[in-house]
Each structure stands twice: as structure tokens, then as C-alpha cells.
Amino acid sequence: MRMHKVMEAEKLYGAQNYNPLPVVLVKGEGVHVWDDNGKQYIDMMSAYSAVSYGHSNPKLVDALAKQAGTLAVVSRAFYSDKLAAFLEYACKLVGQDKALAMNSGAEAVETAVKAARKWAYTVKGVPSDQAEIIVCEGNFHGRTTTIVSFSSEEQYKAGFGPLTPGFKMIPYGDIDALEKAITPNTAAFLMEPIQGESGIHTPPEGYLKQCAEICKQNDVLLLCDEIQTGLGRTGKILACDHEGVKPDGLMLGKALGGGLLPVSLFLSKAEVMNVFTPGDHGSTFGGSPLAASVGLAALQLLVDESLDVHARDMGEYFMDQLRALNSPLITDIRGKGLFIGLEIDPKQASARDVSLQLLEDGLLTKDTHYTVIRLCPPLTITKAQIDEAINIIKHSLKKIEKTLAA
Ligand SMILES: *Cc1c(COP(=O)(O)O)cnc(C)c1O
């Protein structure tokens, strides 16, 4: 009853830009969340990796509370005693020279686009306003007008024109297409090491390494969007680390805010970041003492608790258990670490229907692109909790199979 009211009220006063599953969450702790009836769920969404370190992680809540009660926001009109330590730790962790703090992931991507364009004009020597950025089909980099301009998803763009020019689209995972698309005006190749929103798509082995080589040969920046894949999710600190690739620029977000507030970074080599001069770019909240303290605590937690290694081990275990289910509804199980996608046979059931059944049985997840179920729990998940999740998934799939057979 109460749940219904909240959903109605949100419909009445909120924009209808989402289509949430019918559950009202009121509490979270670790890998679990609870609804307003006290029902417990295992969270397999982790807010698209924003909650990679678990709901209300006590260490991160502590860092947040301490800093909130000391000094939270000063704007970048002044120095604070917290920003430098955060940037230094982040740069050293991922092997980049410099970092620029923003809030949302989309802002970090916008920062990368601006940096790449200005680098093209001031360092590479591309004629004014001619810089091109190559992107991939199926990409997801956020929702600003410039970013949706280079989406291959028609709905993301329809009705929001005029679109921003200067982007060129190539198929994901196709190295020849990249080579052919590069011109003397190419500033950068912007890509996700694993495409998340498009359905957890991993490119062919060696693709990233070849991209890095081709970019280097052609004086093109390789910009990797690791907003969702970064910070332990795929079993390494960065998804790029699986192929030993160090991009020229890197975007982090989501988990960087410790599941508590939006914190994002654009990191790059000095040659790129040095194109920015005072007044070129900024953000009122970006790099605030609060954001810096929580961001630093989140990175330290990742390192101190080796959550990347844990994610790798738990991911392997999870995938093995999923394969052992042998469900006729599942046509593919893919991913890396705890970044897992289940492809559901659309002739038998929609991914939305599967997610609704899982919801009823106590497991939260969501469909992406109609046929894929995301299984991306907090990286802190234990083996016993994975067993519990597997039992739920088994039960839900069996129920759907039975309904289909009837
Ligand atoms: C979520 C996401 C973004 C956008 O982040 P927001 O914080 O929602 O703006 C960009 N790139 C990737 C790969 C993402 O997964």
C-alpha cells in the first residue's frame, strides 16, 4: 500500500525519464538492500558500480561524516588541505601524471573531450575547429548533449538536436576500422575497455593493445572510459590492466564516490592535462574537501582490502556456478571479474521478465538492452553470498521454465 503511494507520487511529481522496477528501497548494508516491507534483497546492480564497495561501507561513511563535520565545500577559488592527497593517490594508483576532479561520469567524459580537442590544436597542430574524435558503436559515455551526439542509440539523440559535430563512429572491437578512420585531424579514440550499457561486451583478446599501438603510431590519444569498468570491477584495478595498456587519458567515476556521493576524475599524461589554463574548465563541487576525502578513502579501501583480486576470484566462482546451472533460458554468460552479463533467449523470456521474477525471489538486478541481465554485485560479496544468489537465480529460472512449459 505504502509502496504504491510512493510510486504514484514519483510519477506525479517526477519526470518520467526512468522505468524503475516496482520496489521501494529504504535501507542498505553491504551487498543487501531492504524494501519498505522489510524484505531483504541481494543487490546485483550496485548502482551500475557506484556501490562497488558495498552499501554504507562503515569506513567510507566515517570518512564522509568526519569531513562533512569539518569542511565540506569551499569551491576551487581556494586551496583545501584534502584535494592534493586525493589526486596524488589516484595518479599513482593508475599510473597517470595529473588528474582533474569533477562530479558525474559524464562531466569527466566532457573534460576528456575538451582536453583532447585543445591538445589537438595546441600540441598536435590540427587546424582550428577541425579536430575529430573516434568513438565506438554501442558506446555509453553519459547523457549530456555533446555525449549523446555520438551515441549509436537513436533514442538517446532523438529530439535533442542540433547535435555536436566532430565525432566519427566505428564498430567496437574492429581494429582495421580504427586504422581506416584515423586522419591527420584525429585527436583521440574514446572507448570503453568493456562495453557495459550495451550488454557487457568484451572485445577480442589483444584489441586494446592493438588500439594503443595504432594510436601511438598516429599521434592519436587513447582515451579509456573506465567509469564503470575501473576500480576493481573486472578483477584488476583497471580493465586496461588486463592487457597491460596505459591509455593517454582515463575517466573514473561511479565507485570513486564510495557509493556516497558523485566523484569523478579525468586523469592523463602531463602533455594533455597541461592544455588547461585557469578559466578553461571547472566545477563548483568538483574536488571539494568532502569529495576528495571520500574519493581517497574509497581508493585506499580498494587497495588495502585487495578488492580487485577478490573480485577476480569471486567472479570466476560466480561464472562457474552460473554455467553449472545449465539453464535453457541462458544463451550466453560473459564478462570479467564481477562484471557479468547473462544473455536471455528472447524467444523464451524477456530480460525484464527475468528481472521481475528475480525481484520477487529476493535478488535485485535490471535488464539492459532487452536481452541481458546484469550480475554486478558489490565487490565485497562473499562466496556464501554468491551461493545464496545462485540459489535464487536457479529458483527463478526454474519457475519461468515451468510457466513456459505449461
Ligand atoms: C555511467 C557511465 C557514464 C556516465 O556517468 P554518470 O555519472 O551517470 O554521468 C559514463 N561512462 C560509462 C562507461 C558509464 O558506465
The ligand as an SDF file (V2000), in Angstrom:
LIG
                    3D

 15 15  0  0  0  0  0  0  0  0999 V2000
   27.7290    5.5560  -16.0360 C   0  0  0  0  0  0  0  0  0  0  0  0
   28.6970    5.8060  -17.0920 C   0  0  0  0  0  0  0  0  0  0  0  0
   28.9860    7.1050  -17.5380 C   0  0  0  0  0  0  0  0  0  0  0  0
   28.2310    8.3200  -17.0370 C   0  0  0  0  0  0  0  0  0  0  0  0
   28.3540    8.5090  -15.6670 O   0  0  0  0  0  0  0  0  0  0  0  0
   27.2810    9.4540  -14.9100 P   0  0  0  0  0  0  0  0  0  0  0  0
   27.8210    9.5530  -13.5230 O   0  0  0  0  0  0  0  0  0  0  0  0
   25.9560    8.7460  -14.9590 O   0  0  0  0  0  0  0  0  0  0  0  0
   27.2500   10.7530  -15.6230 O   0  0  0  0  0  0  0  0  0  0  0  0
   29.9620    7.2670  -18.4970 C   0  0  0  0  0  0  0  0  0  0  0  0
   30.6240    6.2180  -18.9980 N   0  0  0  0  0  0  0  0  0  0  0  0
   30.3740    4.9440  -18.6020 C   0  0  0  0  0  0  0  0  0  0  0  0
   31.1610    3.8340  -19.1980 C   0  0  0  0  0  0  0  0  0  0  0  0
   29.4040    4.6890  -17.6510 C   0  0  0  0  0  0  0  0  0  0  0  0
   29.1380    3.4420  -17.2910 O   0  0  0  0  0  0  0  0  0  0  0  0
  1  2  1  0
  2  3  1  0
  2 14  2  0
  3  4  1  0
  3 10  2  0
  4  5  1  0
  5  6  1  0
  6  7  2  0
  6  8  1  0
  6  9  1  0
 10 11  1  0
 11 12  2  0
 12 13  1  0
 12 14  1  0
 14 15  1  0
M  END
$$$$
